Amino acid sequence: MVLVARMLFGAALAGAFLSLYVARLEQCDPPHRLEVTMVAGFFWIAGELLLPGLAVLCRDWRVLQGAVTMILALLAACWWCPALLLESPRWLLATQQLERARRTLQALAESSGRGADEQGSLMAELETLAEGSPQPRYHAVCEIFSTRVIWKNSVILGFTAFIGSGIRHCFTRNLAPHLPRFSSYLALVGAEAVACLFLCLTAERFGRRAVLLLCTVLTGISSLLLLALTQYLLDLIVLTLSVVGITASHAVTMLSIFFASEVLPTVVRSGGSRPLPRTLFPPPPSFLSIFSPSPPRRGAGLGLIVGASFVGKAAAPITAIPNSRGFFLHHLVFASFAILSVLSI
């Protein structure tokens, strides 16, 4: 019973993570999405840093579980007070819930200080979309495979997210023998913070693909060197390569998920029953074009990418087995996958 409850709790946390990730992206304009995502990543890291202190204060895992649950229960306020977190207007317009979309967009326009003229033009565009009283339309996850470019990007980015999450545990195994107790955890969290900062400084300047390729190359090189030369290298070099590998692999995972959120658009503009376009980013004809009512794609595709990264995290128990003879094969497979992901990018 406890195992089933923990599985349900983990599934709920994964769903909350994905929902909040998509909500953050859809509530801000595209030029600021990277900054918003990285700020959210820093909050995640702050939570990881606070977790050991919270565990010391609670002393019992049941009390700790209750404290975490109470904190999560505060999110229920967003349900009872919709003004705290408005529904995504992109999703409302994509599913043709035009009345709710009108109220949400009007609230956003008022809170952002839009003038009466701009609000009037916004409402006029909504009235144009509402001609014919369209009914709400919902779409299945399998529809992301209807466009070749979308599913190809999903496979590549899902593969890199899987590699970044799975190979990270090959590096963390090398931290414990060289660091004092609990220091390996702090080093892991610190490496994640460095990865977030690195993406903030480089992903906007040099491009997502170039930075993703660089981080994947660093991950593969660090993994191969540790795989072949660990017993011949100095402890300091092993520790340095492990930290570099952890940082690069975390950057690969974060950037793969974020890249997927941009490459897999929320809306592929089809305009009713016409075939899906082959271009991913057609020029927007109006203000509402970023919310145009056609099948939503980002939530479905992004869920597959995040799911692939979680599958990679499932490799952690293998590295925790004492004297595990399968660890070398595990490390070899993921190192090979890292090189393959470089070729795919």
C-alpha positions in Angstrom: 0.0 0.0 0.0 2.8 2.4 0.9 4.6 1.6 -2.4 1.4 2.3 -4.4 0.9 5.6 -2.5 4.5 6.6 -3.2 4.1 5.8 -6.9 0.9 7.9 -7.1 2.7 10.7 -5.2 5.6 10.6 -7.7 3.2 10.6 -10.7 1.4 13.6 -9.2 4.7 15.5 -8.7 5.7 14.8 -12.3 2.3 16.1 -13.5 2.7 19.2 -11.4 6.2 19.8 -12.7 5.1 19.5 -16.3 1.9 21.7 -15.8 3.9 24.4 -14.1 6.6 24.3 -16.7 4.1 24.8 -19.5 2.1 27.4 -17.6 5.3 29.5 -17.1 6.1 29.4 -20.8 2.6 30.3 -21.9 2.2 33.2 -19.5 5.3 35.1 -20.7 6.3 36.4 -24.2 8.9 34.4 -26.2 11.9 36.7 -25.6 11.8 36.2 -21.9 11.1 32.5 -21.7 14.7 31.5 -21.2 15.1 33.9 -18.3 11.8 32.8 -16.7 12.8 29.1 -17.0 16.2 29.6 -15.6 14.8 31.6 -12.6 12.4 28.7 -12.0 15.5 26.4 -12.1 17.2 28.5 -9.4 14.1 28.1 -7.2 14.3 24.4 -7.7 17.9 24.4 -6.7 17.1 26.5 -3.7 14.5 23.9 -2.7 17.2 21.2 -3.0 19.5 23.2 -0.7 16.8 23.7 1.9 15.8 20.0 1.9 18.7 18.8 4.1 18.0 21.5 6.7 14.3 20.7 6.6 15.2 17.0 7.1 17.3 17.9 10.2 14.5 19.9 11.7 11.9 17.3 11.1 14.2 14.3 12.1 11.5 11.8 11.1 10.7 11.0 7.5 6.9 11.0 8.3 7.1 14.5 9.7 9.2 15.6 6.6 6.6 14.1 4.3 3.9 15.9 6.1 5.8 19.2 5.9 6.3 18.8 2.2 2.7 17.9 1.7 1.5 21.0 3.6 3.7 23.2 1.4 2.3 21.6 -1.7 -1.2 22.1 -0.4 -0.7 25.8 -0.6 -0.9 25.4 -4.4 -4.5 24.6 -3.9 -5.0 28.4 -3.4 -4.5 28.8 -7.1 -7.6 26.6 -7.7 -9.8 28.5 -5.2 -8.5 31.9 -6.3 -8.0 31.9 -10.1 -6.6 35.4 -10.1 -3.4 34.1 -8.6 -2.7 31.9 -11.7 -4.8 32.6 -14.8 -5.6 29.9 -17.3 -3.4 29.8 -20.3 -5.1 31.9 -23.1 -3.1 29.9 -25.7 -4.8 26.6 -24.5 -8.2 28.3 -24.3 -8.0 29.6 -27.8 -6.5 26.4 -29.2 -9.4 24.4 -27.8 -11.8 27.2 -29.0 -13.1 28.1 -25.5 -13.5 31.6 -26.7 -15.6 33.0 -23.8 -13.1 31.9 -21.2 -10.3 33.2 -23.4 -12.0 36.6 -23.7 -12.2 36.9 -19.9 -8.6 35.8 -19.4 -7.2 38.1 -22.1 -9.2 41.0 -20.7 -7.8 40.4 -17.2 -4.3 40.2 -18.6 -4.7 43.4 -20.6 -6.0 45.2 -17.6 -3.3 44.0 -15.3 -0.6 45.0 -17.8 -2.0 48.5 -18.2 -3.2 48.2 -21.8 -5.1 51.2 -23.1 -8.8 51.1 -24.0 -8.0 51.2 -27.8 -5.8 48.1 -27.5 -8.4 46.3 -25.4 -11.0 47.2 -28.0 -9.0 45.8 -30.9 -8.3 42.7 -28.9 -12.0 42.1 -28.2 -12.7 42.7 -31.9 -10.3 40.0 -33.0 -11.9 37.6 -30.5 -15.4 38.4 -31.9 -14.0 37.6 -35.4 -12.8 34.2 -34.1 -16.1 33.5 -32.4 -18.1 33.8 -35.7 -20.1 30.6 -36.2 -20.2 29.7 -32.5 -17.4 27.1 -32.6 -17.5 24.2 -30.1 -14.5 23.4 -27.9 -12.1 20.9 -29.5 -9.6 18.7 -27.7 -6.8 16.7 -29.2 -4.9 13.5 -28.4 -1.2 13.2 -27.7 -0.7 11.1 -30.8 -1.4 14.1 -33.0 2.2 15.3 -32.5 3.2 12.6 -35.0 1.1 14.2 -37.8 4.0 16.5 -38.7 7.3 15.0 -39.6 9.4 17.9 -38.2 7.6 17.8 -34.9 8.1 14.1 -34.2 11.7 14.1 -35.5 12.5 16.9 -33.0 10.7 15.0 -30.3 12.8 11.9 -30.8 16.1 13.8 -30.9 15.4 16.0 -27.8 13.9 13.1 -25.9 17.0 11.1 -26.5 19.3 13.8 -25.3 17.2 14.4 -22.2 17.3 10.7 -21.5 21.1 10.6 -21.9 21.6 13.7 -19.7 19.5 12.3 -16.9 20.8 8.8 -17.1 24.5 9.4 -17.4 24.6 11.9 -14.5 24.6 9.0 -12.0 27.7 7.6 -13.6 29.5 10.8 -12.5 27.9 11.1 -9.0 29.3 7.7 -8.1 32.8 9.2 -8.3 32.1 12.0 -5.9 31.5 10.1 -2.6 35.0 8.5 -2.3 36.7 11.9 -2.7 34.4 14.2 -0.6 33.3 14.3 3.0 29.9 13.1 4.1 27.0 15.0 2.6 29.5 17.1 0.6 28.7 15.1 -2.5 25.1 16.2 -2.3 26.1 19.9 -2.0 28.5 19.4 -4.9 25.7 18.0 -7.0 23.4 20.8 -6.3 26.2 23.4 -6.8 26.9 21.8 -10.2 23.2 22.2 -11.1 23.4 25.9 -10.2 26.4 26.4 -12.3 24.6 24.7 -15.2 21.7 27.1 -14.9 24.0 30.1 -14.8 25.9 28.8 -17.8 22.7 28.4 -19.8 21.6 31.9 -18.8 24.8 33.4 -20.1 25.3 31.4 -23.3 22.0 30.0 -24.7 20.6 33.4 -25.7 23.9 34.6 -27.2 25.2 31.5 -29.1 21.9 29.7 -29.7 20.2 26.7 -28.2 21.6 24.1 -30.6 25.2 25.2 -30.3 25.1 25.2 -26.5 23.3 21.8 -26.5 26.0 20.4 -28.8 28.8 21.8 -26.6 27.3 20.4 -23.4 26.7 17.0 -25.0 30.3 16.9 -26.2 31.6 17.7 -22.8 29.4 15.0 -21.3 30.6 12.4 -23.7 34.3 13.3 -23.3 34.1 13.3 -19.5 32.3 10.0 -19.5 34.8 8.3 -21.9 37.8 9.6 -19.9 36.4 8.3 -16.6 35.4 5.1 -18.2 38.8 4.3 -19.6 41.3 6.1 -17.3 39.8 6.3 -13.8 42.4 4.0 -12.3 45.3 5.9 -13.9 44.2 9.4 -13.1 44.9 11.5 -10.0 42.0 11.9 -7.6 41.8 15.6 -8.3 41.4 15.0 -12.0 38.7 12.3 -11.5 36.8 14.7 -9.2 37.2 17.5 -11.7 35.9 15.4 -14.6 33.0 14.2 -12.5 31.9 17.7 -11.6 32.3 18.8 -15.3 30.3 15.8 -16.4 27.5 16.5 -13.8 27.3 20.1 -14.8 27.2 19.4 -18.6 24.7 16.5 -18.2 22.4 18.7 -16.2 22.7 21.5 -18.8 21.9 18.9 -21.5 18.7 17.8 -19.7 17.5 21.4 -18.9 18.3 22.7 -22.4 16.7 19.7 -24.1 13.4 20.2 -22.3 13.5 24.0 -22.9 14.5 23.6 -26.5 11.6 21.2 -26.9 9.2 23.8 -25.5 10.3 26.2 -28.3 10.7 23.8 -31.2 7.5 22.0 -30.5 5.0 25.0 -30.8 1.9 25.2 -28.6 -0.1 25.8 -31.7 0.5 24.5 -35.3 -1.6 26.9 -37.4 -4.0 24.8 -39.4 -7.0 27.0 -39.8 -9.8 24.5 -39.4 -9.7 21.4 -41.5 -6.8 22.4 -43.7 -3.6 20.2 -43.7 -1.0 21.0 -41.1 1.7 23.4 -42.3 5.2 22.2 -43.0 6.8 25.3 -41.6 7.1 25.5 -37.8 7.1 29.2 -37.4 5.0 31.1 -39.9 4.9 34.9 -39.5 2.2 36.1 -37.1 -0.5 38.1 -38.9 -2.0 39.7 -35.8 -1.8 40.1 -32.0 -3.9 36.9 -31.5 -1.8 34.8 -33.9 0.4 33.7 -30.9 -2.9 32.3 -29.5 -4.4 31.1 -32.8 -7.1 28.4 -32.4 -5.6 25.2 -33.8 -4.4 22.0 -32.2 -2.1 22.4 -29.2 1.2 20.6 -29.4 3.7 21.8 -26.8 2.1 20.2 -23.7 1.8 16.8 -25.4 5.3 16.9 -26.9 6.9 18.4 -23.9 5.4 15.6 -21.7 7.2 13.0 -23.8 10.5 14.8 -23.4 10.1 15.2 -19.7 9.1 11.6 -19.4 12.2 10.5 -21.2 14.3 12.5 -18.7 12.5 10.8 -15.8 13.2 7.4 -17.4 16.9 8.3 -17.4 16.7 9.1 -13.7 15.5 5.5 -13.1 19.2 4.5 -13.6 20.1 5.8 -10.2 19.2 2.6 -8.3 21.7 0.7 -10.5 24.6 2.9 -9.3 23.6 2.5 -5.7 24.0 -1.3 -5.6 27.2 -2.2 -3.7 29.9 -3.8 -5.9 27.6 -3.7 -8.8 29.2 -5.6 -11.7 26.7 -4.1 -14.1 27.8 -0.6 -13.5 30.6 -0.7 -16.0 28.2 -1.9 -18.7 25.7 0.8 -17.7 28.4 3.5 -17.9 29.6 2.1 -21.3 26.1 2.1 -22.8 25.4 5.7 -21.7 28.8 6.9 -22.9 28.0 5.4 -26.3 24.6 7.0 -26.3 26.2 10.4 -25.5 28.4 10.1 -28.6 25.4 9.0 -30.6 23.4 12.0 -29.4 26.3 14.3 -30.5 25.8 12.9 -34.1 22.1 13.3 -33.9 22.3 17.0 -32.9 
